[in-house]
Amino acid sequence: MAEERTSNYIKLCDEWAEKFLQMEKKELMNRLPELKEEDGYLKITHFGVPFGIRLDNGRIDRLDGRAKANTTEMLNIYTLLGYVKENAFFMDKWVPFADLRNARPFGPAYKIGVTDVFAATFSGHAKELENAFEKLNGLRLPLGDVGYQIDAFSCEPMQFYFWDCDEAQANILFDYSATDFNHVESAVSTAEMGVRRLAELAGLPLKGKTFEMS
């Protein structure tokens, strides 16, 4: 079943690569000024990692040489390109996932696969989490035992909060504009990718019922 899901995600990435070839690149760059055209790519950074969408075939490469782009990363980028609205802008209005437009149907899966995993993974590891945020040049926030703001993309900052107690607690806030830049389901996979990146930088295995998308 996991192999079938992975195969479906790969197929979806192939479909998005074809869609990208039909997109008006200058319009994309107007909507997403963080995109930079260089070396045959449109380049973008996702949670501190550089990626490039190939202008010749629409495929996405991870550009730091450490690994290949996984399907979660690729789909987060493709859907950003595909769903960003004209004149989308950062509102500085921070809300939990459930308060994003049309998010409530995805709330239970989000809790199990994102915030519960975030809390379980870093339970007893607040210092490692703090160090991971610092590696991403995070902005420290005065809430929680560990609170930081980091960029999923330049257009999509996110706030991560963690309380290290007997039953660790975690929360992630989005700017209300998140669904103007991307599909609401992609807010789930973007947050999930953020937790994965933090765990990777902290050198910790993910704990809990993670999504199997990579």
Phi, psi and omega in degrees: 000317179297320179295322179295318178298315180300317179299320179295321179293321177297317178299319179295320177298320178298319179295320179292325177300320177293320178297320181300322182297335181269352183284148176280109190294321180295323177294319176301316183290332173291319181284329182232082184300343178291341177292133179233129178270114181207142170055034179081013181233159153263118186261145180208152180250133180234112185048051173081357182254131180279135177230159175224133174265119185292129181287341183274330182223000176080001181278156185252131176246142168277130193257005179267359177074006184268335182193173173272153174297134176268171187294328177297312179300314183297315182291326175300320180287312181301316183290328173301313180295325185277335187247349182301130182273153174297134178068021172298141181210153178292129185260343187057042177236100190269130183220154171289165184307316185300338182266001171289155180300128175065023185271337191303322179300336182263000185303311182299316179294323178298314181299312183293316188270349183237288187291325176294321178293318178303310182296314183294320183297321186258007176303122182079006184229043182298321181294318178298322178295315179301316179297323179296318177297320180296323178297334178266013181056040182291155176264118181292138181242146186273053178208142181081167173293325173223120178223128181214152169253129177226165181262122167290310166227166179302326180278351186226077172288154179222149179249125182248130180233140183219134176240119183263094181230192181306317172242096186306145180235150180212153176211155178227130178251145178245151167289144183299341179285354187307323182276000168274338180263334184207166178292147183299326177296330178287340172297325178294308184290332176292314177298319178299321179292325177298316178296318178299316181296318179297317178297319179299314181291331179276349182072033183241145174283146175292143178235141179110190184270084182282157173287145178251080185243336186287000000 
